[in-house]
Amino acid sequence: MSQRTLVLLKPDAVRRGLIGEIVGRIESKADWRIAALELRTLDRPTLEQHYAEHEGRPFYEPLMEFMASGPSVVMLVEGERVIEGVRTLAGPTDPIAATPGSIRGDFGTIVRENLIHASDSEESAERETKIFFPGFA
């Protein structure tokens, strides 16, 4: 079944020059395609919507500061089982637990600055698409 997912290449991925590497890994999947892609510095209201479920947690403010610290790549990726697939390609949040071959396993250094975000479910993908690409929702 074809799906759509939101993917963010976070400020650390952009700063480290990993955009091409990560986008290339996504594009190399035969049934996936990038439907939209933008480089943007995310503002506080957008981040508050995106991370609303984490508000009040100890990592919330440092996460908000990090995500607003520089440009991110915001993209929509479409294809067969793309939600599950991009999450697997990204690897677990902790780069030490992430397997080699995953984005975080190959390039991750610390948990908080973990290179990539990908929607975790169809519901999340739909909600996040409305935030970042309302014209596609």
N, CA, C and O atoms as a GROMACS GRO file, in nm:
protein
  548
    1MET      N    1   0.084  -0.118   0.000
    1MET     CA    2   0.000   0.000   0.000
    1MET      C    3   0.088   0.124   0.000
    1MET      O    4   0.179   0.136   0.082
    2SER      N    5   0.062   0.215  -0.088
    2SER     CA    6   0.139   0.337  -0.097
    2SER      C    7   0.102   0.430   0.018
    2SER      O    8  -0.015   0.445   0.052
    3GLN      N    9   0.204   0.492   0.076
    3GLN     CA   10   0.187   0.583   0.189
    3GLN      C   11   0.266   0.710   0.163
    3GLN      O   12   0.343   0.720   0.068
    4ARG      N   13   0.245   0.807   0.252
    4ARG     CA   14   0.324   0.930   0.252
    4ARG      C   15   0.372   0.952   0.395
    4ARG      O   16   0.298   0.930   0.491
    5THR      N   17   0.497   0.996   0.409
    5THR     CA   18   0.552   1.024   0.542
    5THR      C   19   0.629   1.154   0.541
    5THR      O   20   0.685   1.195   0.438
    6LEU      N   21   0.633   1.220   0.656
    6LEU     CA   22   0.714   1.339   0.672
    6LEU      C   23   0.852   1.296   0.719
    6LEU      O   24   0.864   1.211   0.807
    7VAL      N   25   0.954   1.354   0.661
    7VAL     CA   26   1.092   1.331   0.703
    7VAL      C   27   1.157   1.468   0.725
    7VAL      O   28   1.146   1.557   0.641
    8LEU      N   29   1.223   1.482   0.839
    8LEU     CA   30   1.302   1.602   0.868
    8LEU      C   31   1.447   1.562   0.879
    8LEU      O   32   1.481   1.471   0.954
    9LEU      N   33   1.533   1.628   0.805
    9LEU     CA   34   1.677   1.616   0.828
    9LEU      C   35   1.710   1.733   0.919
    9LEU      O   36   1.704   1.849   0.879
   10LYS      N   37   1.745   1.701   1.040
   10LYS     CA   38   1.759   1.799   1.147
   10LYS      C   39   1.883   1.887   1.128
   10LYS      O   40   1.969   1.857   1.045
   11PRO      N   41   1.891   1.997   1.206
   11PRO     CA   42   2.003   2.089   1.188
   11PRO      C   43   2.141   2.025   1.194
   11PRO      O   44   2.233   2.071   1.127
   12ASP      N   45   2.159   1.918   1.274
   12ASP     CA   46   2.291   1.855   1.280
   12ASP      C   47   2.324   1.786   1.148
   12ASP      O   48   2.440   1.788   1.106
   13ALA      N   49   2.226   1.727   1.082
   13ALA     CA   50   2.249   1.663   0.951
   13ALA      C   51   2.288   1.768   0.847
   13ALA      O   52   2.377   1.745   0.766
   14VAL      N   53   2.220   1.883   0.850
   14VAL     CA   54   2.250   1.991   0.756
   14VAL      C   55   2.389   2.047   0.784
   14VAL      O   56   2.469   2.063   0.692
   15ARG      N   57   2.419   2.078   0.911
   15ARG     CA   58   2.550   2.132   0.949
   15ARG      C   59   2.665   2.040   0.910
   15ARG      O   60   2.772   2.086   0.869
   16ARG      N   61   2.643   1.910   0.921
   16ARG     CA   62   2.749   1.813   0.893
   16ARG      C   63   2.758   1.775   0.746
   16ARG      O   64   2.841   1.692   0.709
   17GLY      N   65   2.676   1.835   0.661
   17GLY     CA   66   2.683   1.809   0.517
   17GLY      C   67   2.635   1.670   0.479
   17GLY      O   68   2.689   1.608   0.387
   18LEU      N   69   2.532   1.620   0.549
   18LEU     CA   70   2.482   1.485   0.524
   18LEU      C   71   2.354   1.481   0.442
   18LEU      O   72   2.295   1.374   0.424
   19ILE      N   73   2.308   1.596   0.392
   19ILE     CA   74   2.183   1.599   0.316
   19ILE      C   75   2.189   1.502   0.198
   19ILE      O   76   2.102   1.416   0.183
   20GLY      N   77   2.289   1.514   0.114
   20GLY     CA   78   2.299   1.430  -0.005
   20GLY      C   79   2.306   1.282   0.029
   20GLY      O   80   2.242   1.200  -0.037
   21GLU      N   81   2.382   1.248   0.130
   21GLU     CA   82   2.395   1.108   0.173
   21GLU      C   83   2.261   1.051   0.216
   21GLU      O   84   2.222   0.942   0.174
   22ILE      N   85   2.189   1.125   0.300
   22ILE     CA   86   2.062   1.075   0.354
   22ILE      C   87   1.955   1.074   0.246
   22ILE      O   88   1.881   0.976   0.233
   23VAL      N   89   1.944   1.181   0.168
   23VAL     CA   90   1.845   1.184   0.059
   23VAL      C   91   1.876   1.072  -0.041
   23VAL      O   92   1.784   1.007  -0.091
   24GLY      N   93   2.002   1.049  -0.069
   24GLY     CA   94   2.041   0.941  -0.160
   24GLY      C   95   1.995   0.804  -0.111
   24GLY      O   96   1.953   0.720  -0.190
   25ARG      N   97   2.005   0.781   0.018
   25ARG     CA   98   1.959   0.653   0.074
   25ARG      C   99   1.808   0.637   0.058
   25ARG      O  100   1.759   0.528   0.029
   26ILE      N  101   1.736   0.746   0.076
   26ILE     CA  102   1.591   0.742   0.058
   26ILE      C  103   1.557   0.720  -0.089
   26ILE      O  104   1.472   0.636  -0.122
   27GLU      N  105   1.622   0.795  -0.178
   27GLU     CA  106   1.592   0.784  -0.321
   27GLU      C  107   1.634   0.649  -0.380
   27GLU      O  108   1.581   0.608  -0.483
   28SER      N  109   1.726   0.579  -0.316
   28SER     CA  110   1.771   0.451  -0.372
   28SER      C  111   1.668   0.340  -0.356
   28SER      O  112   1.680   0.236  -0.419
   29LYS      N  113   1.568   0.361  -0.273
   29LYS     CA  114   1.461   0.261  -0.259
   29LYS      C  115   1.373   0.267  -0.383
   29LYS      O  116   1.323   0.373  -0.420
   30ALA      N  117   1.355   0.155  -0.447
   30ALA     CA  118   1.290   0.150  -0.578
   30ALA      C  119   1.149   0.208  -0.581
   30ALA      O  120   1.112   0.274  -0.679
   31ASP      N  121   1.072   0.186  -0.479
   31ASP     CA  122   0.932   0.229  -0.482
   31ASP      C  123   0.905   0.358  -0.405
   31ASP      O  124   0.789   0.393  -0.382
   32TRP      N  125   1.009   0.429  -0.365
   32TRP     CA  126   0.992   0.554  -0.292
   32TRP      C  127   1.026   0.672  -0.379
   32TRP      O  128   1.114   0.664  -0.465
   33ARG      N  129   0.955   0.784  -0.357
   33ARG     CA  130   0.990   0.907  -0.429
   33ARG      C  131   0.968   1.026  -0.337
   33ARG      O  132   0.881   1.024  -0.250
   34ILE      N  133   1.047   1.128  -0.358
   34ILE     CA  134   1.033   1.252  -0.281
   34ILE      C  135   0.929   1.338  -0.352
   34ILE      O  136   0.948   1.379  -0.466
   35ALA      N  137   0.820   1.365  -0.281
   35ALA     CA  138   0.710   1.443  -0.337
   35ALA      C  139   0.727   1.592  -0.313
   35ALA      O  140   0.675   1.673  -0.389
   36ALA      N  141   0.800   1.629  -0.207
   36ALA     CA  142   0.826   1.770  -0.175
   36ALA      C  143   0.951   1.776  -0.090
   36ALA      O  144   0.978   1.687  -0.009
   37LEU      N  145   1.029   1.884  -0.109
   37LEU     CA  146   1.153   1.901  -0.032
   37LEU      C  147   1.183   2.050  -0.022
   37LEU      O  148   1.181   2.122  -0.122
   38GLU      N  149   1.210   2.096   0.100
   38GLU     CA  150   1.245   2.236   0.124
   38GLU      C  151   1.352   2.244   0.232
   38GLU      O  152   1.356   2.161   0.323
   39LEU      N  153   1.438   2.343   0.221
   39LEU     CA  154   1.534   2.377   0.325
   39LEU      C  155   1.474   2.494   0.402
   39LEU      O  156   1.450   2.599   0.343
   40ARG      N  157   1.448   2.477   0.531
   40ARG     CA  158   1.390   2.585   0.611
   40ARG      C  159   1.447   2.586   0.753
   40ARG      O  160   1.484   2.483   0.808
   41THR      N  161   1.451   2.705   0.809
   41THR     CA  162   1.478   2.718   0.952
   41THR      C  163   1.341   2.720   1.018
   41THR      O  164   1.258   2.807   0.990
   42LEU      N  165   1.317   2.624   1.106
   42LEU     CA  166   1.185   2.605   1.164
   42LEU      C  167   1.162   2.705   1.278
   42LEU      O  168   1.248   2.724   1.364
   43ASP      N  169   1.044   2.767   1.277
   43ASP     CA  170   1.011   2.866   1.379
   43ASP      C  171   0.945   2.798   1.500
   43ASP      O  172   0.899   2.684   1.493
   44ARG      N  173   0.942   2.871   1.609
   44ARG     CA  174   0.889   2.819   1.735
   44ARG      C  175   0.744   2.770   1.722
   44ARG      O  176   0.715   2.660   1.769
   45PRO      N  177   0.652   2.846   1.662
   45PRO     CA  178   0.514   2.796   1.652
   45PRO      C  179   0.503   2.662   1.576
   45PRO      O  180   0.426   2.575   1.616
   46THR      N  181   0.579   2.646   1.470
   46THR     CA  182   0.577   2.520   1.395
   46THR      C  183   0.630   2.406   1.482
   46THR      O  184   0.572   2.298   1.487
   47LEU      N  185   0.740   2.432   1.551
   47LEU     CA  186   0.799   2.330   1.638
   47LEU      C  187   0.707   2.295   1.754
   47LEU      O  188   0.698   2.179   1.794
   48GLU      N  189   0.638   2.395   1.809
   48GLU     CA  190   0.544   2.369   1.918
   48GLU      C  191   0.432   2.277   1.873
   48GLU      O  192   0.390   2.188   1.947
   49GLN      N  193   0.381   2.298   1.752
   49GLN     CA  194   0.278   2.208   1.697
   49GLN      C  195   0.334   2.067   1.679
   49GLN      O  196   0.272   1.968   1.718
   50HIS      N  197   0.451   2.060   1.620
   50HIS     CA  198   0.511   1.930   1.588
   50HIS      C  199   0.542   1.849   1.713
   50HIS      O  200   0.518   1.728   1.717
   51TYR      N  201   0.596   1.913   1.815
   51TYR     CA  202   0.640   1.844   1.936
   51TYR      C  203   0.544   1.861   2.053
   51TYR      O  204   0.585   1.847   2.168
   52ALA      N  205   0.417   1.893   2.027
   52ALA     CA  206   0.319   1.920   2.133
   52ALA      C  207   0.311   1.809   2.237
   52ALA      O  208   0.295   1.837   2.356
   53GLU      N  209   0.321   1.683   2.195
   53GLU     CA  210   0.307   1.573   2.290
   53GLU      C  211   0.422   1.564   2.389
   53GLU      O  212   0.411   1.495   2.490
   54HIS      N  213   0.533   1.633   2.361
   54HIS     CA  214   0.649   1.630   2.450
   54HIS      C  215   0.656   1.749   2.545
   54HIS      O  216   0.744   1.755   2.631
   55GLU      N  217   0.565   1.844   2.529
   55GLU     CA  218   0.568   1.963   2.613
   55GLU      C  219   0.564   1.923   2.760
   55GLU      O  220   0.486   1.836   2.800
   56GLY      N  221   0.649   1.988   2.841
   56GLY     CA  222   0.655   1.958   2.983
   56GLY      C  223   0.760   1.854   3.021
   56GLY      O  224   0.795   1.841   3.138
   57ARG      N  225   0.809   1.781   2.923
   57ARG     CA  226   0.912   1.681   2.952
   57ARG      C  227   1.047   1.751   2.962
   57ARG      O  228   1.067   1.857   2.902
   58PRO      N  229   1.141   1.692   3.036
   58PRO     CA  230   1.270   1.759   3.058
   58PRO      C  231   1.348   1.789   2.931
   58PRO      O  232   1.425   1.885   2.927
   59PHE      N  233   1.330   1.711   2.827
   59PHE     CA  234   1.406   1.730   2.703
   59PHE      C  235   1.340   1.828   2.607
   59PHE      O  236   1.397   1.861   2.503
   60TYR      N  237   1.219   1.876   2.640
   60TYR     CA  238   1.142   1.959   2.547
   60TYR      C  239   1.214   2.088   2.509
   60TYR      O  240   1.233   2.114   2.390
   61GLU      N  241   1.255   2.169   2.605
   61GLU     CA  242   1.319   2.297   2.572
   61GLU      C  243   1.452   2.279   2.499
   61GLU      O  244   1.476   2.348   2.400
   62PRO      N  245   1.540   2.188   2.545
   62PRO     CA  246   1.663   2.167   2.467
   62PRO      C  247   1.634   2.119   2.324
   62PRO      O  248   1.705   2.157   2.231
   63LEU      N  249   1.531   2.038   2.307
   63LEU     CA  250   1.493   1.992   2.173
   63LEU      C  251   1.446   2.109   2.088
   63LEU      O  252   1.485   2.120   1.971
   64MET      N  253   1.364   2.195   2.145
   64MET     CA  254   1.314   2.311   2.072
   64MET      C  255   1.430   2.403   2.030
   64MET      O  256   1.433   2.451   1.917
   65GLU      N  257   1.524   2.426   2.121
   65GLU     CA  258   1.640   2.510   2.090
   65GLU      C  259   1.724   2.448   1.978
   65GLU      O  260   1.766   2.516   1.885
   66PHE      N  261   1.748   2.319   1.989
   66PHE     CA  262   1.826   2.249   1.887
   66PHE      C  263   1.758   2.257   1.750
   66PHE      O  264   1.822   2.288   1.650
   67MET      N  265   1.629   2.228   1.746
   67MET     CA  266   1.557   2.225   1.619
   67MET      C  267   1.547   2.363   1.554
   67MET      O  268   1.531   2.373   1.432
   68ALA      N  269   1.555   2.470   1.633
   68ALA     CA  270   1.552   2.605   1.579
   68ALA      C  271   1.692   2.662   1.554
   68ALA      O  272   1.706   2.777   1.512
   69SER      N  273   1.797   2.583   1.580
   69SER     CA  274   1.934   2.633   1.577
   69SER      C  275   1.992   2.652   1.437
   69SER      O  276   2.099   2.710   1.422
   70GLY      N  277   1.923   2.603   1.335
   70GLY     CA  278   1.972   2.618   1.199
   70GLY      C  279   1.874   2.554   1.103
   70GLY      O  280   1.771   2.502   1.145
   71PRO      N  281   1.905   2.558   0.975
   71PRO     CA  282   1.812   2.502   0.878
   71PRO      C  283   1.797   2.351   0.888
   71PRO      O  284   1.889   2.280   0.929
   72SER      N  285   1.679   2.305   0.852
   72SER     CA  286   1.645   2.163   0.840
   72SER      C  287   1.594   2.138   0.699
   72SER      O  288   1.546   2.230   0.633
   73VAL      N  289   1.605   2.017   0.654
   73VAL     CA  290   1.541   1.977   0.529
   73VAL      C  291   1.408   1.913   0.567
   73VAL      O  292   1.404   1.820   0.648
   74VAL      N  293   1.301   1.962   0.509
   74VAL     CA  294   1.166   1.913   0.534
   74VAL      C  295   1.120   1.847   0.405
   74VAL      O  296   1.120   1.911   0.300
   75MET      N  297   1.080   1.720   0.413
   75MET     CA  298   1.037   1.654   0.289
   75MET      C  299   0.924   1.556   0.313
   75MET      O  300   0.905   1.503   0.423
   76LEU      N  301   0.849   1.534   0.207
   76LEU     CA  302   0.747   1.430   0.202
   76LEU      C  303   0.799   1.319   0.112
   76LEU      O  304   0.845   1.344   0.001
   77VAL      N  305   0.791   1.198   0.163
   77VAL     CA  306   0.836   1.082   0.087
   77VAL      C  307   0.715   0.990   0.069
   77VAL      O  308   0.641   0.964   0.164
   78GLU      N  309   0.697   0.942  -0.053
   78GLU     CA  310   0.583   0.854  -0.084
   78GLU      C  311   0.634   0.719  -0.130
   78GLU      O  312   0.742   0.708  -0.188
   79GLY      N  313   0.554   0.616  -0.104
   79GLY     CA  314   0.588   0.485  -0.156
   79GLY      C  315   0.533   0.371  -0.073
   79GLY      O  316   0.465   0.393   0.028
   80GLU      N  317   0.563   0.252  -0.116
   80GLU     CA  318   0.518   0.131  -0.049
   80GLU      C  319   0.584   0.118   0.087
   80GLU      O  320   0.706   0.121   0.098
   81ARG      N  321   0.502   0.104   0.191
   81ARG     CA  322   0.549   0.085   0.329
   81ARG      C  323   0.655   0.186   0.370
   81ARG      O  324   0.747   0.153   0.445
   82VAL      N  325   0.643   0.308   0.321
   82VAL     CA  326   0.745   0.411   0.343
   82VAL      C  327   0.753   0.455   0.489
   82VAL      O  328   0.861   0.492   0.536
   83ILE      N  329   0.644   0.452   0.562
   83ILE     CA  330   0.648   0.494   0.703
   83ILE      C  331   0.738   0.401   0.782
   83ILE      O  332   0.833   0.445   0.847
   84GLU      N  333   0.710   0.274   0.778
   84GLU     CA  334   0.791   0.174   0.846
   84GLU      C  335   0.934   0.171   0.789
   84GLU      O  336   1.031   0.159   0.863
   85GLY      N  337   0.944   0.183   0.659
   85GLY     CA  338   1.073   0.174   0.593
   85GLY      C  339   1.168   0.286   0.630
   85GLY      O  340   1.285   0.260   0.657
   86VAL      N  341   1.121   0.410   0.631
   86VAL     CA  342   1.209   0.522   0.665
   86VAL      C  343   1.248   0.514   0.812
   86VAL      O  344   1.361   0.547   0.848
   87ARG      N  345   1.157   0.471   0.898
   87ARG     CA  346   1.191   0.455   1.040
   87ARG      C  347   1.302   0.350   1.057
   87ARG      O  348   1.393   0.368   1.138
   88THR      N  349   1.293   0.242   0.982
   88THR     CA  350   1.398   0.140   0.988
   88THR      C  351   1.529   0.194   0.932
   88THR      O  352   1.635   0.172   0.990
   89LEU      N  353   1.522   0.266   0.821
   89LEU     CA  354   1.640   0.326   0.761
   89LEU      C  355   1.706   0.426   0.857
   89LEU      O  356   1.829   0.434   0.862
   90ALA      N  357   1.626   0.500   0.933
   90ALA     CA  358   1.679   0.597   1.030
   90ALA      C  359   1.750   0.526   1.144
   90ALA      O  360   1.856   0.571   1.187
   91GLY      N  361   1.693   0.417   1.194
   91GLY     CA  362   1.749   0.347   1.309
   91GLY      C  363   1.698   0.405   1.439
   91GLY      O  364   1.636   0.511   1.439
   92PRO      N  365   1.725   0.337   1.551
   92PRO     CA  366   1.681   0.386   1.682
   92PRO      C  367   1.742   0.522   1.716
   92PRO      O  368   1.849   0.557   1.666
   93THR      N  369   1.674   0.596   1.802
   93THR     CA  370   1.719   0.729   1.842
   93THR      C  371   1.860   0.729   1.898
   93THR      O  372   1.939   0.819   1.871
   94ASP      N  373   1.892   0.628   1.977
   94ASP     CA  374   2.025   0.617   2.038
   94ASP      C  375   2.122   0.563   1.933
   94ASP      O  376   2.109   0.448   1.891
   95PRO      N  377   2.220   0.643   1.891
   95PRO     CA  378   2.310   0.597   1.785
   95PRO      C  379   2.394   0.475   1.824
   95PRO      O  380   2.441   0.401   1.737
   96ILE      N  381   2.414   0.453   1.954
   96ILE     CA  382   2.488   0.335   1.998
   96ILE      C  383   2.404   0.209   1.976
   96ILE      O  384   2.459   0.103   1.946
   97ALA      N  385   2.273   0.220   1.990
   97ALA     CA  386   2.183   0.106   1.969
   97ALA      C  387   2.149   0.085   1.822
   97ALA      O  388   2.099  -0.021   1.784
   98ALA      N  389   2.176   0.185   1.739
   98ALA     CA  390   2.142   0.177   1.596
   98ALA      C  391   2.243   0.089   1.523
   98ALA      O  392   2.364   0.098   1.545
   99THR      N  393   2.191   0.005   1.436
   99THR     CA  394   2.278  -0.087   1.364
   99THR      C  395   2.355  -0.016   1.252
   99THR      O  396   2.305   0.080   1.194
  100PRO      N  397   2.475  -0.064   1.223
  100PRO     CA  398   2.547  -0.013   1.107
  100PRO      C  399   2.460  -0.032   0.982
  100PRO      O  400   2.391  -0.133   0.967
  101GLY      N  401   2.465   0.067   0.895
  101GLY     CA  402   2.380   0.065   0.776
  101GLY      C  403   2.260   0.156   0.790
  101GLY      O  404   2.205   0.202   0.691
  102SER      N  405   2.219   0.181   0.915
  102SER     CA  406   2.112   0.279   0.938
  102SER      C  407   2.175   0.418   0.942
  102SER      O  408   2.295   0.431   0.964
  103ILE      N  409   2.094   0.520   0.922
  103ILE     CA  410   2.145   0.657   0.921
  103ILE      C  411   2.207   0.691   1.056
  103ILE      O  412   2.318   0.743   1.062
  104ARG      N  413   2.135   0.663   1.164
  104ARG     CA  414   2.188   0.695   1.297
  104ARG      C  415   2.304   0.603   1.335
  104ARG      O  416   2.396   0.646   1.405
  105GLY      N  417   2.299   0.478   1.290
  105GLY     CA  418   2.410   0.387   1.318
  105GLY      C  419   2.538   0.428   1.248
  105GLY      O  420   2.647   0.409   1.303
  106ASP      N  421   2.527   0.483   1.129
  106ASP     CA  422   2.645   0.524   1.053
  106ASP      C  423   2.693   0.665   1.088
  106ASP      O  424   2.813   0.692   1.084
  107PHE      N  425   2.601   0.755   1.122
  107PHE     CA  426   2.639   0.895   1.137
  107PHE      C  427   2.604   0.957   1.272
  107PHE      O  428   2.652   1.066   1.304
  108GLY      N  429   2.522   0.891   1.353
  108GLY     CA  430   2.477   0.949   1.479
  108GLY      C  431   2.589   0.958   1.582
  108GLY      O  432   2.681   0.877   1.583
  109THR      N  433   2.579   1.060   1.667
  109THR     CA  434   2.678   1.077   1.773
  109THR      C  435   2.614   1.086   1.911
  109THR      O  436   2.665   1.026   2.006
  110ILE      N  437   2.504   1.161   1.925
  110ILE     CA  438   2.436   1.173   2.054
  110ILE      C  439   2.285   1.159   2.034
  110ILE      O  440   2.233   1.180   1.924
  111VAL      N  441   2.217   1.123   2.142
  111VAL     CA  442   2.073   1.096   2.134
  111VAL      C  443   1.994   1.220   2.094
  111VAL      O  444   1.906   1.212   2.008
  112ARG      N  445   2.022   1.334   2.157
  112ARG     CA  446   1.939   1.454   2.134
  112ARG      C  447   1.954   1.507   1.993
  112ARG      O  448   1.856   1.553   1.934
  113GLU      N  449   2.072   1.502   1.938
  113GLU     CA  450   2.094   1.549   1.800
  113GLU      C  451   2.108   1.424   1.714
  113GLU      O  452   2.218   1.375   1.690
  114ASN      N  453   1.993   1.375   1.667
  114ASN     CA  454   1.991   1.242   1.605
  114ASN      C  455   1.957   1.243   1.457
  114ASN      O  456   1.902   1.146   1.405
  115LEU      N  457   1.991   1.352   1.388
  115LEU     CA  458   1.996   1.362   1.243
  115LEU      C  459   1.863   1.364   1.169
  115LEU      O  460   1.847   1.444   1.076
  116ILE      N  461   1.767   1.280   1.206
  116ILE     CA  462   1.649   1.260   1.121
  116ILE      C  463   1.524   1.235   1.205
  116ILE      O  464   1.530   1.175   1.313
  117HIS      N  465   1.413   1.282   1.155
  117HIS     CA  466   1.282   1.249   1.210
  117HIS      C  467   1.201   1.188   1.097
  117HIS      O  468   1.207   1.234   0.983
  118ALA      N  469   1.125   1.085   1.129
  118ALA     CA  470   1.030   1.026   1.034
  118ALA      C  471   0.903   0.991   1.109
  118ALA      O  472   0.908   0.939   1.220
  119SER      N  473   0.790   1.020   1.049
  119SER     CA  474   0.661   0.991   1.112
  119SER      C  475   0.656   0.845   1.156
  119SER      O  476   0.709   0.757   1.088
  120ASP      N  477   0.592   0.821   1.272
  120ASP     CA  478   0.590   0.685   1.327
  120ASP      C  479   0.463   0.606   1.298
  120ASP      O  480   0.453   0.489   1.334
  121SER      N  481   0.365   0.669   1.234
  121SER     CA  482   0.240   0.600   1.202
  121SER      C  483   0.167   0.678   1.092
  121SER      O  484   0.205   0.791   1.060
  122GLU      N  485   0.065   0.617   1.036
  122GLU     CA  486  -0.015   0.688   0.935
  122GLU      C  487  -0.081   0.812   0.994
  122GLU      O  488  -0.090   0.916   0.929
  123GLU      N  489  -0.128   0.801   1.121
  123GLU     CA  490  -0.192   0.914   1.187
  123GLU      C  491  -0.091   1.029   1.206
  123GLU      O  492  -0.122   1.145   1.180
  124SER      N  493   0.028   0.994   1.253
  124SER     CA  494   0.132   1.096   1.272
  124SER      C  495   0.171   1.159   1.139
  124SER      O  496   0.188   1.281   1.129
  125ALA      N  497   0.186   1.077   1.037
  125ALA     CA  498   0.223   1.129   0.905
  125ALA      C  499   0.119   1.228   0.854
  125ALA      O  500   0.154   1.332   0.798
  126GLU      N  501  -0.007   1.197   0.873
  126GLU     CA  502  -0.114   1.287   0.829
  126GLU      C  503  -0.110   1.418   0.909
  126GLU      O  504  -0.120   1.526   0.851
  127ARG      N  505  -0.096   1.408   1.041
  127ARG     CA  506  -0.090   1.528   1.128
  127ARG      C  507   0.032   1.613   1.093
  127ARG      O  508   0.020   1.735   1.081
  128GLU      N  509   0.148   1.550   1.077
  128GLU     CA  510   0.271   1.623   1.050
  128GLU      C  511   0.272   1.685   0.910
  128GLU      O  512   0.327   1.794   0.891
  129THR      N  513   0.212   1.618   0.815
  129THR     CA  514   0.203   1.673   0.680
  129THR      C  515   0.122   1.803   0.682
  129THR      O  516   0.157   1.899   0.613
  130LYS      N  517   0.015   1.805   0.760
  130LYS     CA  518  -0.068   1.926   0.770
  130LYS      C  519   0.012   2.042   0.829
  130LYS      O  520  -0.011   2.157   0.792
  131ILE      N  521   0.105   2.014   0.918
  131ILE     CA  522   0.187   2.118   0.980
  131ILE      C  523   0.288   2.174   0.881
  131ILE      O  524   0.301   2.295   0.866
  132PHE      N  525   0.360   2.085   0.813
  132PHE     CA  526   0.473   2.127   0.730
  132PHE      C  527   0.441   2.149   0.582
  132PHE      O  528   0.505   2.231   0.516
  133PHE      N  529   0.342   2.077   0.532
  133PHE     CA  530   0.303   2.090   0.391
  133PHE      C  531   0.151   2.089   0.380
  133PHE      O  532   0.093   1.994   0.329
  134PRO      N  533   0.085   2.194   0.428
  134PRO     CA  534  -0.062   2.194   0.430
  134PRO      C  535  -0.124   2.175   0.290
  134PRO      O  536  -0.236   2.124   0.280
  135GLY      N  537  -0.055   2.213   0.187
  135GLY     CA  538  -0.108   2.195   0.052
  135GLY      C  539  -0.114   2.050   0.007
  135GLY      O  540  -0.182   2.018  -0.091
  136PHE      N  541  -0.044   1.961   0.077
  136PHE     CA  542  -0.044   1.819   0.042
  136PHE      C  543  -0.141   1.739   0.130
  136PHE      O  544  -0.169   1.622   0.101
  137ALA      N  545  -0.192   1.800   0.236
  137ALA     CA  546  -0.275   1.726   0.333
  137ALA      C  547  -0.410   1.690   0.276
  137ALA      O  548  -0.491   1.628   0.345
   0.00000   0.00000   0.00000
